[in-house]
Amino acid sequence: MSSKILIIGACGQIGTELTTKLRTLHGTDNVIASDINTRNLDLVEAGPFVILDAKNFNAIKDCCINHNIDTIYLMAALLSATGEKYPMEAWDLNMNSLFHVLNLAKNSIIKKIFWPSSIAVFGPTTPRENTPQHTICEPTTVYGITKQVGERWCEYYFNKYGVDVRSIRYPGIISHKAMPGGGTTDYAVEIYHEAIKKGKYDCFLSEDTSLPMMFMDDAIKATVDLMAAPEENLTIRSSYNLSALSFTPKAIFESIKTHMPEFKITYTPDFRQAIADSWPSSIDDTVARKDWNWSHDFSLNKMTSEMLTQLKKNYNS
């Protein structure tokens, strides 16, 4: 029996497209998708799928043994904006699910882990421009705290037990296939949908709020490339800085206007503005580019063109 991949939280924004990519690379039957429910029927019906609670250690362990799982991608999490509404639930899910997979690797039930961190590990005391790989991390959100603590545990399990765990500090992710799940950077997806549906958008961040962003294709590429990198090349076992784009709501609005001149925007900042203000405006990812040859493909205008083209097809169908 060949070894297999388990994706926990496969129905989420990143998990959906990561599942598709990994099945293309490794074969549909070798990638088991899982989530706590079947909310994404397209993904559920596209290949092997199991209902799995990321907080249930025994259920994950049984799934790994029954399906001969070699590698886990732990994508389940409560994100920044949702985490502020349900702090204890965010801590419970984000931390315990990580411990479960780390301990499965420690006990040699699985061999390799991907666990996503986030720019949310940074805070208002972090240098905002070209935030370095090693810097002050004093997050002000529950989500950021769970990711910061998670990074420390990942590095600890690598140093103490030799667990092959790999991680990326994702910036905001933009996709036309799956809607975002309660993050502070969600505006950068919503704005494209609203441009097509209504020709206008009311943004929950101010026009000059610059944040690190990335098109989904680049995020998936980074994830796959990191997991394929030779172990001896990796120097970071907490989480790698990753960068592609940094832009403001005003910049994305102007990019859309080149395709849709009548598009209009207003700004009504809400509680997410304070979260955004605590995060970097740009990221230095020199270490990722050196260790595993990371490079991004999509500019803002290339991303806008792809988003509008694909979303128009979706809405027309």
C-alpha positions as a LaTeX table, in Angstrom:
\begin{tabular}{lrrr}
\hline
Residue & $x$ (\AA) & $y$ (\AA) & $z$ (\AA) \\
\hline
Met1 & 0.00 & 0.00 & 0.00 \\
Ser2 & 1.41 & 3.41 & $-0.98$ \\
Ser3 & 1.72 & 6.24 & 1.52 \\
Lys4 & $-0.95$ & 8.91 & 1.43 \\
Ile5 & $-1.65$ & 12.54 & 2.28 \\
Leu6 & $-4.35$ & 13.74 & 4.69 \\
Ile7 & $-5.64$ & 17.32 & 4.45 \\
Ile8 & $-7.44$ & 18.44 & 7.61 \\
Gly9 & $-9.71$ & 21.43 & 6.94 \\
Ala10 & $-9.87$ & 20.69 & 3.23 \\
Cys11 & $-13.11$ & 22.61 & 2.68 \\
Gly12 & $-11.58$ & 25.96 & 3.63 \\
Gln13 & $-10.30$ & 28.68 & 1.30 \\
Ile14 & $-6.75$ & 27.35 & 0.97 \\
Gly15 & $-7.59$ & 23.70 & 1.66 \\
Thr16 & $-9.95$ & 23.50 & $-1.32$ \\
Glu17 & $-7.34$ & 24.47 & $-3.90$ \\
Leu18 & $-4.49$ & 22.71 & $-2.12$ \\
Thr19 & $-6.46$ & 19.45 & $-2.29$ \\
Thr20 & $-6.96$ & 19.83 & $-6.04$ \\
Lys21 & $-3.27$ & 20.59 & $-6.62$ \\
Leu22 & $-2.01$ & 17.71 & $-4.48$ \\
Arg23 & $-4.35$ & 15.29 & $-6.24$ \\
Thr24 & $-2.95$ & 16.43 & $-9.57$ \\
Leu25 & 0.58 & 15.81 & $-8.31$ \\
His26 & 0.09 & 12.60 & $-6.32$ \\
Gly27 & $-3.07$ & 11.02 & $-7.71$ \\
Thr28 & $-6.65$ & 11.49 & $-6.51$ \\
Asp29 & $-6.78$ & 8.30 & $-4.44$ \\
Asn30 & $-3.58$ & 9.20 & $-2.58$ \\
Val31 & $-4.96$ & 12.45 & $-1.15$ \\
Ile32 & $-7.62$ & 12.11 & 1.54 \\
Ala33 & $-9.61$ & 15.31 & 2.09 \\
Ser34 & $-11.29$ & 15.84 & 5.47 \\
Asp35 & $-13.32$ & 18.46 & 7.26 \\
Ile36 & $-15.80$ & 18.68 & 10.12 \\
Asn37 & $-18.70$ & 18.76 & 7.64 \\
Thr38 & $-19.50$ & 18.43 & 3.94 \\
Arg39 & $-20.08$ & 22.14 & 3.21 \\
Asn40 & $-18.03$ & 22.00 & $-0.02$ \\
Leu41 & $-19.87$ & 19.38 & $-2.07$ \\
Asp42 & $-17.69$ & 19.83 & $-5.15$ \\
Leu43 & $-14.62$ & 18.87 & $-3.15$ \\
Val44 & $-16.40$ & 16.13 & $-1.21$ \\
Glu45 & $-17.48$ & 14.43 & $-4.42$ \\
Ala46 & $-14.15$ & 14.88 & $-6.26$ \\
Gly47 & $-12.23$ & 12.17 & $-4.40$ \\
Pro48 & $-11.71$ & 10.40 & $-1.06$ \\
Phe49 & $-13.30$ & 12.38 & 1.78 \\
Val50 & $-13.82$ & 11.72 & 5.48 \\
Ile51 & $-15.62$ & 13.67 & 8.20 \\
Leu52 & $-12.95$ & 14.54 & 10.75 \\
Asp53 & $-12.88$ & 16.80 & 13.81 \\
Ala54 & $-9.43$ & 18.41 & 14.03 \\
Lys55 & $-9.77$ & 18.48 & 17.84 \\
Asn56 & $-10.30$ & 14.71 & 18.11 \\
Phe57 & $-6.89$ & 13.04 & 18.49 \\
Asn58 & $-8.14$ & 9.47 & 18.33 \\
Ala59 & $-10.18$ & 10.14 & 15.20 \\
Ile60 & $-7.14$ & 11.63 & 13.44 \\
Lys61 & $-4.93$ & 8.78 & 14.61 \\
Asp62 & $-7.40$ & 6.14 & 13.40 \\
Cys63 & $-7.72$ & 7.88 & 10.03 \\
Cys64 & $-3.93$ & 7.97 & 9.63 \\
Ile65 & $-3.59$ & 4.27 & 10.46 \\
Asn66 & $-6.57$ & 3.14 & 8.37 \\
His67 & $-5.46$ & 5.09 & 5.29 \\
Asn68 & $-1.69$ & 4.64 & 5.68 \\
Ile69 & $-1.19$ & 8.41 & 5.98 \\
Asp70 & 2.39 & 9.61 & 5.58 \\
Thr71 & 1.91 & 13.40 & 5.46 \\
Ile72 & $-0.63$ & 15.75 & 7.06 \\
Tyr73 & $-1.53$ & 19.26 & 5.91 \\
Leu74 & $-3.28$ & 20.84 & 8.90 \\
Met75 & $-5.38$ & 23.64 & 7.36 \\
Ala76 & $-8.18$ & 23.80 & 9.98 \\
Ala77 & $-8.26$ & 27.05 & 12.00 \\
Leu78 & $-10.43$ & 29.89 & 13.23 \\
Leu79 & $-9.06$ & 33.00 & 11.49 \\
Ser80 & $-8.39$ & 36.51 & 12.79 \\
Ala81 & $-11.77$ & 38.24 & 12.66 \\
Thr82 & $-13.72$ & 35.13 & 13.71 \\
Gly83 & $-11.19$ & 34.39 & 16.44 \\
Glu84 & $-11.84$ & 37.78 & 18.06 \\
Lys85 & $-15.51$ & 36.85 & 18.37 \\
Tyr86 & $-14.84$ & 33.37 & 19.75 \\
Pro87 & $-11.44$ & 33.53 & 21.49 \\
Met88 & $-11.58$ & 30.29 & 23.48 \\
Glu89 & $-12.87$ & 28.33 & 20.51 \\
Ala90 & $-10.00$ & 29.73 & 18.41 \\
Trp91 & $-7.44$ & 28.74 & 21.05 \\
Asp92 & $-8.94$ & 25.26 & 21.40 \\
Leu93 & $-9.08$ & 24.48 & 17.69 \\
Asn94 & $-5.86$ & 26.17 & 16.59 \\
Met95 & $-3.66$ & 24.80 & 19.38 \\
Asn96 & $-5.02$ & 21.34 & 20.09 \\
Ser97 & $-5.20$ & 20.34 & 16.44 \\
Leu98 & $-1.52$ & 21.23 & 16.09 \\
Phe99 & $-0.53$ & 19.21 & 19.16 \\
His100 & $-2.43$ & 16.23 & 17.78 \\
Val101 & $-0.50$ & 16.10 & 14.52 \\
Leu102 & 2.86 & 16.94 & 16.15 \\
Asn103 & 2.37 & 14.03 & 18.55 \\
Leu104 & 1.40 & 11.68 & 15.73 \\
Ala105 & 4.73 & 12.53 & 14.06 \\
Lys106 & 6.63 & 12.27 & 17.35 \\
Asn107 & 5.22 & 8.75 & 17.74 \\
Ser108 & 6.20 & 7.85 & 14.14 \\
Ile109 & 2.60 & 7.37 & 12.96 \\
Ile110 & 3.17 & 10.01 & 10.27 \\
Lys111 & 6.41 & 11.38 & 8.79 \\
Lys112 & 5.81 & 14.96 & 7.66 \\
Ile113 & 3.57 & 17.92 & 8.57 \\
Phe114 & 2.60 & 21.17 & 6.90 \\
Trp115 & 1.12 & 23.72 & 9.31 \\
Pro116 & 0.28 & 27.25 & 8.16 \\
Ser117 & 1.27 & 30.25 & 10.23 \\
Ser118 & 0.38 & 33.84 & 9.34 \\
Ile119 & 1.48 & 37.46 & 9.29 \\
Ala120 & $-0.85$ & 37.67 & 12.31 \\
Val121 & 2.13 & 36.58 & 14.47 \\
Phe122 & 3.40 & 40.14 & 14.09 \\
Gly123 & 2.06 & 43.08 & 16.08 \\
Pro124 & 2.27 & 46.86 & 16.46 \\
Thr125 & 5.84 & 46.64 & 17.83 \\
Thr126 & 7.06 & 44.71 & 14.78 \\
Pro127 & 8.91 & 46.73 & 12.09 \\
Arg128 & 6.18 & 47.42 & 9.52 \\
Glu129 & 8.29 & 47.80 & 6.39 \\
Asn130 & 10.14 & 44.75 & 5.05 \\
Thr131 & 9.45 & 42.83 & 8.24 \\
Pro132 & 12.46 & 40.52 & 8.72 \\
Gln133 & 12.37 & 36.76 & 9.28 \\
His134 & 13.62 & 37.10 & 12.86 \\
Thr135 & 11.94 & 40.03 & 14.60 \\
Ile136 & 9.67 & 41.11 & 17.46 \\
Cys137 & 6.45 & 39.08 & 17.53 \\
Glu138 & 3.90 & 40.55 & 19.95 \\
Pro139 & 0.53 & 39.77 & 18.32 \\
Thr140 & $-2.64$ & 41.50 & 19.54 \\
Thr141 & $-5.21$ & 38.99 & 18.23 \\
Val142 & $-6.16$ & 35.54 & 19.50 \\
Tyr143 & $-5.42$ & 34.14 & 16.04 \\
Gly144 & $-1.97$ & 35.74 & 16.05 \\
Ile145 & $-1.24$ & 34.43 & 19.54 \\
Thr146 & $-2.15$ & 30.87 & 18.52 \\
Lys147 & 0.10 & 31.12 & 15.46 \\
Gln148 & 3.01 & 32.59 & 17.41 \\
Val149 & 2.77 & 29.86 & 20.07 \\
Gly150 & 2.31 & 27.26 & 17.34 \\
Glu151 & 5.54 & 28.35 & 15.68 \\
Arg152 & 7.43 & 27.85 & 18.91 \\
Trp153 & 5.98 & 24.36 & 19.36 \\
Cys154 & 6.83 & 23.41 & 15.77 \\
Glu155 & 10.45 & 24.41 & 16.27 \\
Tyr156 & 10.52 & 22.65 & 19.65 \\
Tyr157 & 9.21 & 19.37 & 18.22 \\
Phe158 & 11.78 & 19.58 & 15.42 \\
Asn159 & 14.68 & 20.24 & 17.77 \\
Lys160 & 13.56 & 17.85 & 20.53 \\
Tyr161 & 12.04 & 14.96 & 18.58 \\
Gly162 & 13.18 & 15.44 & 14.97 \\
Val163 & 9.64 & 16.03 & 13.71 \\
Asp164 & 9.70 & 17.16 & 10.06 \\
Val165 & 7.24 & 20.04 & 10.33 \\
Arg166 & 7.25 & 22.85 & 7.78 \\
Ser167 & 5.42 & 26.17 & 7.86 \\
Ile168 & 4.75 & 29.42 & 6.01 \\
Arg169 & 3.57 & 32.73 & 7.42 \\
Tyr170 & 0.82 & 33.29 & 4.85 \\
Pro171 & $-0.12$ & 36.85 & 3.94 \\
Gly172 & $-3.68$ & 37.63 & 2.83 \\
Ile173 & $-4.79$ & 35.07 & 0.22 \\
Ile174 & $-6.91$ & 35.99 & $-2.80$ \\
Ser175 & $-8.88$ & 33.34 & $-4.71$ \\
His176 & $-11.78$ & 33.13 & $-7.16$ \\
Lys177 & $-12.68$ & 29.53 & $-6.26$ \\
Ala178 & $-13.49$ & 29.60 & $-2.54$ \\
Met179 & $-14.76$ & 32.43 & $-0.37$ \\
Pro180 & $-12.55$ & 33.52 & 2.55 \\
Gly181 & $-13.37$ & 32.35 & 6.06 \\
Gly182 & $-13.40$ & 35.31 & 8.44 \\
Gly183 & $-10.03$ & 37.01 & 8.03 \\
Thr184 & $-9.00$ & 40.66 & 8.10 \\
Thr185 & $-7.76$ & 40.52 & 4.49 \\
Asp186 & $-11.10$ & 39.19 & 3.17 \\
Tyr187 & $-11.89$ & 42.56 & 1.57 \\
Ala188 & $-9.41$ & 41.77 & $-1.21$ \\
Val189 & $-11.61$ & 38.87 & $-2.32$ \\
Glu190 & $-14.99$ & 40.45 & $-1.60$ \\
Ile191 & $-14.13$ & 43.53 & $-3.68$ \\
Tyr192 & $-13.92$ & 41.49 & $-6.90$ \\
His193 & $-17.23$ & 39.75 & $-6.25$ \\
Glu194 & $-18.98$ & 43.03 & $-5.47$ \\
Ala195 & $-17.46$ & 44.73 & $-8.51$ \\
Ile196 & $-19.11$ & 42.17 & $-10.76$ \\
Lys197 & $-22.38$ & 41.79 & $-8.83$ \\
Lys198 & $-23.09$ & 45.41 & $-7.87$ \\
Gly199 & $-20.47$ & 47.66 & $-9.49$ \\
Lys200 & $-19.63$ & 49.09 & $-6.08$ \\
Tyr201 & $-18.02$ & 48.03 & $-2.79$ \\
Asp202 & $-18.03$ & 49.32 & 0.78 \\
Cys203 & $-14.62$ & 48.43 & 2.21 \\
Phe204 & $-14.17$ & 47.65 & 5.91 \\
Leu205 & $-10.57$ & 48.98 & 5.84 \\
Ser206 & $-9.37$ & 52.51 & 5.09 \\
Glu207 & $-8.15$ & 53.28 & 1.58 \\
Asp208 & $-4.46$ & 53.56 & 2.52 \\
Thr209 & $-4.15$ & 50.35 & 4.59 \\
Ser210 & $-1.25$ & 48.49 & 2.98 \\
Leu211 & $-1.05$ & 44.76 & 3.74 \\
Pro212 & 0.95 & 41.82 & 2.37 \\
Met213 & $-1.16$ & 39.79 & $-0.07$ \\
Met214 & $-0.82$ & 36.86 & $-2.44$ \\
Phe215 & $-2.80$ & 35.26 & $-5.23$ \\
Met216 & $-3.91$ & 31.74 & $-4.38$ \\
Asp217 & $-1.89$ & 30.13 & $-7.19$ \\
Asp218 & 1.29 & 31.53 & $-5.65$ \\
Ala219 & 0.28 & 30.42 & $-2.14$ \\
Ile220 & $-0.31$ & 26.85 & $-3.36$ \\
Lys221 & 2.96 & 26.89 & $-5.30$ \\
Ala222 & 4.83 & 28.02 & $-2.17$ \\
Thr223 & 3.24 & 25.30 & $-0.06$ \\
Val224 & 4.02 & 22.54 & $-2.54$ \\
Asp225 & 7.57 & 23.78 & $-3.13$ \\
Leu226 & 8.35 & 23.99 & 0.59 \\
Met227 & 7.09 & 20.46 & 1.18 \\
Ala228 & 9.17 & 19.17 & $-1.74$ \\
Ala229 & 12.37 & 20.91 & $-0.63$ \\
Pro230 & 15.25 & 18.73 & 0.64 \\
Glu231 & 15.19 & 18.63 & 4.42 \\
Glu232 & 18.84 & 19.65 & 4.66 \\
Asn233 & 18.15 & 22.94 & 2.82 \\
Leu234 & 15.68 & 24.22 & 5.42 \\
Thr235 & 16.99 & 26.60 & 8.08 \\
Ile236 & 13.63 & 27.71 & 9.53 \\
Arg237 & 11.49 & 25.31 & 11.56 \\
Ser238 & 9.24 & 27.92 & 13.16 \\
Ser239 & 7.70 & 29.44 & 10.00 \\
Tyr240 & 9.02 & 31.08 & 6.85 \\
Asn241 & 8.24 & 34.68 & 5.94 \\
Leu242 & 6.56 & 34.71 & 2.52 \\
Ser243 & 5.91 & 37.70 & 0.28 \\
Ala244 & 4.48 & 38.46 & $-3.14$ \\
Leu245 & 2.38 & 41.66 & $-3.17$ \\
Ser246 & 1.65 & 44.55 & $-0.85$ \\
Phe247 & $-1.18$ & 46.92 & $-1.75$ \\
Thr248 & $-3.93$ & 49.11 & $-0.33$ \\
Pro249 & $-7.70$ & 48.99 & $-0.94$ \\
Lys250 & $-7.26$ & 52.09 & $-3.09$ \\
Ala251 & $-4.67$ & 50.33 & $-5.27$ \\
Ile252 & $-6.85$ & 47.26 & $-5.82$ \\
Phe253 & $-9.80$ & 49.55 & $-6.59$ \\
Glu254 & $-7.76$ & 51.37 & $-9.24$ \\
Ser255 & $-6.62$ & 48.05 & $-10.70$ \\
Ile256 & $-10.25$ & 46.94 & $-11.07$ \\
Lys257 & $-11.22$ & 50.30 & $-12.60$ \\
Thr258 & $-8.89$ & 49.67 & $-15.54$ \\
His259 & $-11.27$ & 46.82 & $-16.47$ \\
Met260 & $-14.51$ & 48.32 & $-15.08$ \\
Pro261 & $-14.35$ & 52.15 & $-15.32$ \\
Glu262 & $-17.77$ & 52.59 & $-13.64$ \\
Phe263 & $-16.75$ & 50.69 & $-10.49$ \\
Lys264 & $-17.14$ & 52.71 & $-7.26$ \\
Ile265 & $-15.84$ & 52.26 & $-3.72$ \\
Thr266 & $-16.59$ & 53.67 & $-0.28$ \\
Tyr267 & $-14.74$ & 53.10 & 2.99 \\
Thr268 & $-16.35$ & 52.24 & 6.34 \\
Pro269 & $-13.59$ & 50.90 & 8.60 \\
Asp270 & $-14.79$ & 48.53 & 11.33 \\
Phe271 & $-13.10$ & 46.50 & 14.12 \\
Arg272 & $-10.86$ & 44.83 & 11.53 \\
Gln273 & $-9.06$ & 48.14 & 10.93 \\
Ala274 & $-7.30$ & 47.86 & 14.31 \\
Ile275 & $-6.20$ & 44.33 & 13.43 \\
Ala276 & $-4.85$ & 45.44 & 10.06 \\
Asp277 & $-3.02$ & 48.38 & 11.66 \\
Ser278 & $-1.15$ & 45.95 & 13.91 \\
Trp279 & 0.23 & 43.96 & 10.95 \\
Pro280 & 3.19 & 44.67 & 8.63 \\
Ser281 & 2.74 & 46.49 & 5.34 \\
Ser282 & 5.48 & 44.50 & 3.58 \\
Ile283 & 7.48 & 41.34 & 4.28 \\
Asp284 & 11.14 & 40.40 & 3.74 \\
Asp285 & 11.17 & 36.78 & 2.56 \\
Thr286 & 14.84 & 36.56 & 1.60 \\
Val287 & 15.34 & 33.37 & 3.63 \\
Ala288 & 12.56 & 31.49 & 1.78 \\
Arg289 & 13.95 & 32.63 & $-1.57$ \\
Lys290 & 17.42 & 31.41 & $-0.56$ \\
Asp291 & 16.50 & 28.12 & 1.18 \\
Trp292 & 13.98 & 26.70 & $-1.31$ \\
Asn293 & 14.09 & 29.08 & $-4.28$ \\
Trp294 & 10.71 & 30.68 & $-3.61$ \\
Ser295 & 9.48 & 33.16 & $-6.21$ \\
His296 & 6.01 & 34.51 & $-6.98$ \\
Asp297 & 4.35 & 34.76 & $-10.41$ \\
Phe298 & 1.40 & 37.17 & $-10.01$ \\
Ser299 & 1.49 & 40.97 & $-9.97$ \\
Leu300 & $-1.53$ & 42.99 & $-8.80$ \\
Asn301 & $-2.72$ & 43.69 & $-12.34$ \\
Lys302 & $-2.20$ & 40.10 & $-13.48$ \\
Met303 & $-4.17$ & 38.91 & $-10.44$ \\
Thr304 & $-7.00$ & 41.40 & $-11.09$ \\
Ser305 & $-7.31$ & 40.27 & $-14.69$ \\
Glu306 & $-7.48$ & 36.61 & $-13.65$ \\
Met307 & $-9.95$ & 37.24 & $-10.80$ \\
Leu308 & $-12.38$ & 39.23 & $-12.96$ \\
Thr309 & $-12.15$ & 36.80 & $-15.88$ \\
Gln310 & $-12.83$ & 33.73 & $-13.73$ \\
Leu311 & $-15.52$ & 35.33 & $-11.55$ \\
Lys312 & $-17.43$ & 36.58 & $-14.62$ \\
Lys313 & $-17.46$ & 33.01 & $-15.92$ \\
Asn314 & $-18.70$ & 31.74 & $-12.56$ \\
Tyr315 & $-21.50$ & 34.29 & $-12.28$ \\
Asn316 & $-22.56$ & 33.86 & $-15.91$ \\
Ser317 & $-22.83$ & 30.10 & $-15.46$ \\
\hline
\end{tabular}
